[in-house]
Amino acid sequence: MANICSYDDNEYGVHGEIHNHSDSRNHNLNHLHNHDHSNSSNLFTETFQTEKKLKLAFLLTLVILAVEFTGALLSKSMALYSESGHVLVDASSLFLAWFAQIQVRKSPSEKNTYGYHRIGILAALLNSLLLLILSAILIYESYLRLMHPEKINSHIMIIFPLISLIINGFIGFKIHGGMHHNLNLKSSFFHILGDSLVSLSIIAGGIIIYLTGYYYIDPIISLMISPLLALGAFSVINETINILLEGVPKEIDFTQVKEEILKTPGVKNVHDLHIWSMSKSFKLMSAHVLVEPTVVKSSDICCIINNIQDVMEEKFKINHTVIQPELSACDMTNSFCIHKNL
């Protein structure tokens, strides 16, 4: 809802400073203060929940690693050996994502004024690149197995991946709810999905080998699964690159944002509009807003700023909004400025 502001007689001075601190202005500033604290609180809660999910996923992945490697030793299955290596890299990736999420909770500093949100993005990018490499390795190993099949213990090949599949299912259930708002969770989910699909292929291959002795089925299934892992990795890579290049988040329509700002009472025009994000859940917007000539009171300008901030938060989930108001007398869109060297 847009704010309904009461106006007073406070006006801007020559340098755009508000001279009289009225109750109306204090109310507006308190609104902005509470608005920022609400956003910070929500981000902190979301970050902490993500951290807990990644920690759980990492610890349970270590359990899966122990299960897979034990199964490989007992069955002499190269598929399980390969899967153990796959899980080992996944565990490393989850640890990296967990560590990155811990860094996000660190307070901003004079050197890092936005905090450490981009660490999570870099971790997600690295995770996805590892997933691409793993997909290529899986294709290569499947090809070798197809060319040179080996006899294995099919019973163990079925039982141990089944245990891993159950644990992976539990991990996926725990982190799925937050994957749409956090790239690390999304990247980790695709890692888990990849592990689950590989486990399913090994289980299916084990059953068919047990029933028919046909050893070629396992690498054939693996060759069908690998492209799916690569597609998931490309999806995350595309998002992380867009964030690192400070592109407009794909879920936000730039034109619609501009139209909403222009709908705000008292706004004549908007320019220098920028929309970007520090992470999947932390979105920012800045704009120069030219106000109508009739807007001369400081309380009017505060009301316009508040209304724009509320609309950005409610309609577009933009957490951090910076508005630079410009009086009509300062409209320089059709003028040239000469800056003197001091």
Secondary structure as the mmCIF struct_conf table of DSSP 4:
data_model
#
loop_
_struct_conf.conf_type_id
_struct_conf.id
_struct_conf.beg_label_comp_id
_struct_conf.beg_label_asym_id
_struct_conf.beg_label_seq_id
_struct_conf.end_label_comp_id
_struct_conf.end_label_asym_id
_struct_conf.end_label_seq_id
BEND BEND1 ASP A 9 ASP A 9
STRN STRN1 GLU A 11 TYR A 12
TURN_TY1_P TURN_TY1_P1 VAL A 14 HIS A 15
BEND BEND2 GLY A 16 GLY A 16
STRN STRN2 ILE A 18 ILE A 18
HELX_RH_AL_P HELX_RH_AL_P1 ASP A 23 SER A 75
HELX_RH_AL_P HELX_RH_AL_P2 MET A 78 VAL A 104
TURN_TY1_P TURN_TY1_P2 ARG A 105 ARG A 105
BEND BEND3 LYS A 106 LYS A 106
HELX_LH_PP_P HELX_LH_PP_P1 SER A 107 PRO A 108
BEND BEND4 GLU A 110 LYS A 111
TURN_TY1_P TURN_TY1_P3 THR A 113 TYR A 114
BEND BEND5 TYR A 116 TYR A 116
HELX_RH_AL_P HELX_RH_AL_P3 HIS A 117 MET A 147
BEND BEND6 HIS A 148 HIS A 148
HELX_RH_AL_P HELX_RH_AL_P4 SER A 154 HIS A 176
TURN_TY1_P TURN_TY1_P4 GLY A 177 HIS A 181
HELX_RH_AL_P HELX_RH_AL_P5 LEU A 183 THR A 212
TURN_TY1_P TURN_TY1_P5 TYR A 215 TYR A 216
HELX_RH_AL_P HELX_RH_AL_P6 ILE A 217 LEU A 244
TURN_TY1_P TURN_TY1_P6 LEU A 245 GLU A 246
HELX_LH_PP_P HELX_LH_PP_P2 GLY A 247 PRO A 249
TURN_TY1_P TURN_TY1_P7 LYS A 250 GLU A 251
BEND BEND7 ILE A 252 ILE A 252
HELX_RH_AL_P HELX_RH_AL_P7 PHE A 254 LYS A 263
BEND BEND8 THR A 264 THR A 264
TURN_TY1_P TURN_TY1_P8 PRO A 265 GLY A 266
STRN STRN3 VAL A 267 SER A 277
BEND BEND9 MET A 278 SER A 281
STRN STRN4 LYS A 283 VAL A 291
HELX_LH_PP_P HELX_LH_PP_P3 GLU A 292 GLU A 292
TURN_TY1_P TURN_TY1_P9 PRO A 293 THR A 294
STRN STRN5 LYS A 297 LYS A 297
HELX_RH_AL_P HELX_RH_AL_P8 SER A 298 PHE A 316
STRN STRN6 HIS A 320 GLU A 326
HELX_RH_3T_P HELX_RH_3T_P1 SER A 328 CYS A 330
TURN_TY1_P TURN_TY1_P10 THR A 333 ASN A 334
HELX_LH_PP_P HELX_LH_PP_P4 HIS A 339 ASN A 341
#
